[in-house]
Amino acid sequence: MSSVTYRLPDTLSGSISEFASKARDYEDKRLPAADFKAYRTEMGVYEQRRDESYMARVRTTGGVITPAQLRQLIAIARAHGSDLLHLTTRQEIQIQDLALDEVDQVLTDLQAIGLATKGGGGNTVRNILVSELSGIGAEETFDTTPYAMELTSRLIAEPDSYGMPRKLKFAFSSAEGDVDYAAINDLGLVARIKDGRRGFRVYVGGGGGNKPTVGWLLYDFLPAEELYALAKGLKNFFLDYGNRKVRSQARLRFVFYKLGEEETLRLIKEYYEKARTASAPLDVDTNIDERPPYAYRPVPSLGDAEAAYRLWRRRYVTPQRQEGYCSVLFPVLLGNIWLTDGRMARLDQLLGLLQTFGDHTLRFTNTQNIRLRNIPEHALPELYLLLRDFKDETAVPVMVNNIISCTGADMCRIGICLSKGLVTAIRDELLRSGLDLDRLSDVAIHVTGCPNSCGQQLWADLGFAGRAMRNGSHTYPGYQVFLSASRHDHPALSQPIGCLGAHDVPRYVCRLLAAYLREGAGRSFADYLKGDGRDRAIGLLADYAEVPAFETDSGYYTDWGADRLFGERPH
């Protein structure tokens, strides 16, 4: 049977000890800040907006974590003074607000429960994405999770997976007709079966940020057992050809821009062939025992909650391809799990219930939520009664809980705008709007607080990227607006159409969605925006071209959730 999660590298204890030593040297002024940063980021440790407050980013391949591990991770975070866990768009979990002298023990405690932060940041092979419905989705080609786990286990054990020219990001899609995140990662792998043999369509060089692009097609079919050789060859190619002098041009796609598509693909194939002759095939045990035997549990009485239960079930519960089992989306507002929240005891009860259904019951999603899996259908009423305390999240339409935000300028040192504040404002405006939000469950709205792509604004139906804007002598928070990524058969990034002040964004979103509900005529929102909806979206921007004067509305010059003017630093 395949392992639930990845294998920790044998070198991890030594890496944690080295981190602790470097942290002491940094605190004692014996190690320059830049040298310490280079090491700690590759260990998945980042300084946050507040000086000397740190975040540890835990690697969870494909978002997979067991209920027992999550319970223990919560206990570790609390024991070391953290009040916040954050789910990321790369299906990871961050322990935030740590003092530096607590971090090495956090890393040691995580190691004891089979988890690590190494490779969670810096110039490394980063957390590998997997479709959240992999293994349970009705439309999937095959479950790619075991391949991601084995690939992770082998790569994170190799010294040259660290200290690269820049980061390498991998993503799996489990359905042949749904390219999705595989198109915008350095290595994208889409499950295929050809002549009865498992394998992958392979894309390389995709990514957001500076000069973004979807990936180039490398192979239409690569046998699954050759996956490690491909990853190794690509890594070796990047080590040799990646730009180590100019950080802004250090991602894999810039090699394509420099050498051209034909030559870059030729070289990558050459490196793959060399790795194939020197590497053992990827040996993957695909026999995952997802659903252990369970004892029947009597259905609790729902009483007057029956109607609310049925609405929740319609919105958040999806039948699995395994008869008698369901998956459930558990929304986590803004990806934040506050450890001071009075509902934490209820969350612990929920995790206890999930443990009775086995280890394969939890995945973090790339929409910063939690996907509960392999839930026996008869257990749904009991599960609902535990989730009912989270009514701010579970009693509303799905689409408002799938709006993505990066961590924003309140936490991130390079952030410009308070993206989480904007998402909260959009969410509130939508819930007040009277729109039929249940008809919009597939709409993807992504917000990032700066021109980088942590919030994945380039991979959205409607995306927003934060920027500083100016009216006369005053700056105000604003966003560049992006429309209509294509995430399926013919991938394409969303395109910019203009800019908006931050305070105009929520109303703009509501007006555009209202127009879609009137005019969409059975089309998806993405298809609407590729047609006449694009003109509608651009036309609505014009309504917000006139910015109020500072003397008339100083609030416009304050970001969502801020208590001071935009650009002012705390005293």
N, C-alpha and C positions, 0 to 999 in steps of 0.2 A: 504493500500500500504506500502511496506517495506521502511525503511529509506534508503537514498542514502549512508550515511556513518554511522559509529558507534556512540553510545551515549557516551558523556563525563561523567566520574565519578563525583559524587556529591562532592567528596573530592578534586577535582582538584585545586580549588582556594586556599585551605589550603596548598596543596603541593607546589604551586607556591610561596606562602608567605613564607613558610619554606625554600624554595630554596633561595629566596632573602635574608633572614636573615642569612643563612649559608654562602652565598657568601660574605656578608659584614664582617662576623666574620673571614672568610678566608683572605680577603684583609687586615683586621686590625690585622692579626697574632694571633687572638684569637682561631682559629680552625686549627688544623693540616691539611696539604694538603691531607694526606691519608683519613682522616675522611670526608673531603669535597668531595673527589673523589668518595667515596662509595655512597654518596647521589646524586651527580650531574649525575653520569652515569645512575643511575636508572631513573632519570628525562630526559634521552636522551641527555645529554650535555657532550661533550667530548672536552678535550684540544687537540689542533692540534700540528703539528710539531713545529711551532713557539710558544715559550713560551707566555702564557697568551692570546692566540688566540683560540677561542672556536667555536664549531659546535653544532647546535641544530638539532637533527634528528626527523623529524615529522612522526608520525604514520599515514600511509595511508593503511588500511587493503585491501589486494588484489590489491594495487596500485590505489584504487578508490579515485578520487578527482573531485570536480565539476569545471567547467570553472571559475565560480565566485570565488571559494575558491583559485584557483591557481592565478588568477589575484590579489586577496587580499594578498596572501602569498608573491608574488613578491613585492608588495608595502610595506609590513611589512619589508622584508629583506632590501630593499633600505633605508627605513626610519631609520634603525638601523645600517647602515654602511657596510652591507654585499655586496660583489660584485659577489658572486658565489652561485648558487644552484647546488646541485649534486644529481643525481638519483642513487639509490643503487640497488644491485642485490636482495634485499628483498622488492622491489617495494615501497621504501620509498623515501622521499625527504629531503635533509639536507640543512640547512641554514648555510653557512660557513663564516669564518673570522669575527666572532663577538667578541667585547670586552666584558669582563665579566659583566661590569656594565650595558650592554645593554640587557643581556640575559633574566632576569626576566620579563622585559617589552615585549620582543618578545614572551615569553610564554603566557603572559596575552593577547596580541594581537591575537595570534593563537587561544586561547580559545574563543575569541569573534566571530571567524568565524567557530567554530565547530571542531577545530583540536587541538591535543595535542602531546607533545613529551614524556610524562610519559610512561615508559616502553620501550623507544626507545633504551635502552642500559642496561648494568649491569645485575644483577642476577634476571631477570624478564621473564614474558611471552612476547616474542618479537612479532614484526609485523607478521601477518598471511598471508601466500602466497595463491594466488588463480590463476588458469590458466587465462592468459590474454584474451582468447577467451570465457571464461565462460559466458553463456547467449546468445552467438551469433554464436558459432561454429557448423558446420554441423554434426560433429561426437560426440558431447558431450552427456553424459547420462542425466544430468540435470544441471541447473545452481547452482553452490555451493556458489556463492557470498553471498546470504542472510544468509546462515549458518555461514559463516566466520564473517559477521558483527555482528550477534547476539551473537556468541561465544566471540568475542572480547569485546562487550559491557558488558557482564556478568563478564568476567575474569578480565578486567582492573579495575573493581570496587571493587575487593576483595583485602584486605590488604596482604593476603599471596601469591599474585601473584608477590610480591616484596620481596627482601631479601631471595631468595631461594639459595640453594647450588651453582647453576650456572643457566645460561639461559635455557629456554625451547622454542623450535621453532616448529611451526605447519605449515603444508602446505596442501592445497586441490588440487586434480586433478579432473576435471569435466568429464573426459572420462574414462570409465572402462578399455579400452585397452592401456591407456597411464599413467603409474604410475608416471613418471617424478619426480618432486621435493618431492612428498610425500614419496619417498623412502629414502631420505637423511635428513629427519627432525626428531625431537624427537617424534612427532606425525604426521603421514601421513595418509590422508583420501582420498580414491579414490571412486568416486561416483559409486553406483550400484543400480539397481532396481531388487528386488527379489519378486516374487509373487505379482507384482503390487505395491510394497511398496518401498519407497525411503530409502536408507541407504548407508553404506560405507564399503569398505574393509579397514582394519585398520593395519597400520605398526607402530612400536614403536622402538625408540632407534637409529635411523639413524643419521648420521652426519659426517662432515669432520673434519679437524684439526688433533689433536693428536689421533693416533690409530683409523682411520676412518672406517666406516662400513655402509652398507645399513641397513635399518630397518628390524626387525623381524616381521613376520606376527602374529598379535594378534587375529584378528577376520576376517573371510572371509566375514561376513556380520554383520553389527551393524545397527539397525534401527536408522533413522535420529533423532528421538526424544530423543534418549539416548546419543546424542553427548556431551551434557554438563556434564552429569554424568561421562562419560568416561574421559573427560578433567579434571574434578575435582578430580576424583579418581587417575589419573596419576600424577597430581600435588601433591596430598597428599602423594602418594607413594614416589615421588622424594624428598619431604620435609623430609621424614623420613629416606630414604636410600641414598640420595645423599651425596657425600663426601665433607664435609665442611673443611677438614683439608688440602687436597692437591688439589690446584686449577686445575692443569693439568689433574687430574683424576675426575673432578667434574661433567662431563656431564652424561646424563642418560645412555649412552652406557656402561659406566664403571661399572654400577651396573650389567649389563649382564656379563661383563668380570669377575666380582668377584663372583657372585652367580650362574652363568650358565644360559643358555637359559630357561630351563624347570622351574626352581624355580622362576626366575624373571617374566616370563609370568604368572605363577600361582599367584604370589603376586599382580601383577598389576590387574589381573582379580578380585582378592579378594577385593582390594581397590575400584575398579569400582562398584562391587556389593554393598559395603557399601555406596558409594556415591549415587547410584541409589535409595536406600531406603530413603535417606535423602534429595534428590534434586528434584526440579520441573523439568519436561521435558523441553527440548529446544523448545520454541514456536516460530516458524519462519513464518513470512508472506512472502510467495514466490511470491506475486503479485507485481512484479516490473513493473511499467509503464515506459518502456524504451524509447518509441518513442512518444512524444507528437504530436498533429496535427501541421502541418506547412503550411505556405503559399508558393505556387509555386514561385520560383525565376527564372527569365529568365536566360538562359545559356549565360554567357559572351562570346564574340568572343575571340578565342585563337590565331587567326592570325598565325604568323610564329612559334608559340609555339606548334602547333598541334602535330607534330612528337614527341617532347620532352614529351608532356603530355601523349601520348599513351605509350611511353616507361615507364614513371613513373607509369602509371596506371597498366601496366603489372607487374611491380616489387613490388609495394607497396600497392596495393589495393586488398582486399579480399572480395568477396561477402559474406554477412551474410546469415544465414538460414532464416531470415526474408526477404521476397521478397521486392525488391526495395531499400534495404539498404546495405551499405558497411562498412567495417572497413579499416582504413588506418594506416600504420606504419609511424610515424613521427620520424625519427632518430635524436638522440641527441648525438653528437660526444663526446665520453668518458663519457657520462652521465652528462656533464657540461653545465649548462645554465648560461652564463656570463651576468650579469646584466649591464655591460658596453658595451655590444655588440650593434652595431648600428642597428641590426635587431630586437631589443626588441619591437619597435613600431609595427612592422609587426606581431610579436608574440601576442601582445595585440589585434590586429585586428583579428587574427585567433581565439583567445579565445572568442572574441565577437561574431564571426560567430558561434562557437560551442554552445554558450549560446542559440542561436535561435533554436537549435536542442534538447535542454533539458539538464538536469543535468547528465544523464548517457552517457556522450560522451568522457570521458577521463579515461585512466588507465596507470599508470607507469608499465613497463614490467620488468621482471627479466634480460633482456639484456640491461637495462639502457636506454631504449627508451620510447616513448609515443605511446600508441595505441589509435587512434581516433575511436570512435564507433558510430553506429547508424547515419551514414551520409547518407542522401538521395542520391541516385545514380545521380540524376540530378544536385546535388550541387558539384559534383566532380571537374568540370572545375573551378568553383569559388574558391574552396579550393586549387586547384593546383596553381592558380595565387598568392595566399597568401604564399604558401610554396616555390614558385620558388626562393625567395631571399635566401633560405637555400640550394643553389645548391651544395655546398661542401658536403652536406649530401644526398640530395634527388636525385641528378643527377648521382649517382654511384650505382653499384649493392648492393643488400641488405646484402650480406654476410660480407662486410667490415664494415657495421654498426652494426652487431650483435656480433662483437668480444668484449668479456667482459674483463674489467680490474677492479681490486680493486683500491682504492684511491692512494695507493703507498706511497713510502718513503718521497715524498715531502710534504705529509699531515699527514701521520700516524706515530705515535711515535714508533711503533714496526716494521715498514716497513724496508726492506733491499734494495730492488731495486725499480727503478722508472718505475713501471709497465705501467703507462699511456704513458710514453715515448716509451716503447717497442711496445705497441699497435699502436701508431702513426707510428712507423717505419714499422711494419708489414703491416699496411694499405697502406702506401705509396708504399712499395715494391710490394704488390699485384696489385695496380692500375697501376704500371709501367710494370707489368710482361707480359702483352698481353694474359694472361690466360682468358678463357671464364668463368668469375666469376659468371655469371648468372646461370651456371650449378651447382654452389656450394652454392646455397642459404640456404641449410639445414645444412651446415657444422658449427659445434660449436667449436670455439676456445676461450679458457678462460685463462686469465693471472692473477696471483696474485703475489704480490711483496715480499712474504715471505712464509714459510712453512704452515702458517694458510690458511684457505679456503675461505676468503672473496671474492676472484675472482673465486671460484668454479672450480678450475683446475681439481678436481677429478670427475667432472660431465660434462666432455667435450669429444668430439671426439679427440681433441688435446689440452692438457693443459700444462701450464708452471707455476712453482713455484719458486720465486726468492731465491737466496742463494749467499753467498760470496764464491768465488773460488780463488784459489791461484796458481800462477806460480812463483816458486822461492820465492823471498822475496816480491813479489807484489801481491796484491789482485785485483780481477776484478769482475765485475757483471756477474752472471750466472743464469741459470735456470735448474731445474730438469724437465724432459720431461715426460708427461703422455699420454697414448693412450687409446682411445676407451671405454668410459663408455657405459653402456646399460641402457637406460632411460625408457624402455617400459615394456613389460610383465615380463621379468626376469631381474630385476635391478642388476647392478654390477658397482662398481667404476672403473674409469680408472686406469691403472697400470703404474708404472714408468719404463722407459726403459734406462735412462741414463741422462747425463747432457750436456749442451751447454753454451758457452759464450754468453752473451746477444747480442753482435754484430753479432753473427752468426745466431740468431733465425729467422730474417725475410727471409733470403735467404733459410734457411732450410725449412720453411713453404712453400715457393713458389715451391721449388723442390719436396716436398712431394705431394703437391696438383697437380702439373704437372704430376707426376707419376700416381696419381689416375685417372686423366682425360684420360690418355693413357691406363691404365690397369684395371680400375674399372669395366668395362663390365656390366653396368646397376645396379651395387650394390650401396648401400649408402656408404658414406665415412666411417661410423662406421663399416659396414660389411666388407669393404675392409681392414680396419685396424685389424680386427679380423682374417683375412686370410693372404694372401701373402703380403698384405700391411704392416703388422707388420715387416716382414723381411726387406722390403724396408725402413721402417722408421728407424730401427736399423742400417741398412747398411749405410744410409745417415749420421747418427751421427758420424760414423767412419771418415768421410771426414773432420770433424772439431775437431779431437782429438788433433791436433798440434796447440798450442796457440802461437801467435807471441810474441817475446821478447818485454819487455817494451821499450828497447832502439830503437827497430825497429818500433813499432806502439804504442805509448803511448795512442792514442785515444781509443784503445781496452780496456784500463783500466779506462775509463771514461764512466759512464752510459748514456743511451739515454736521451738527453735533459738536461744533467748536464753540469756545467761550471767548474768543478773541478774533480780531480781524485777520483775514487770510494773509499769511506771510509773517505775522508776528510770532516771535519766539516766547515761550513761557519765561517768566522772570525767575 
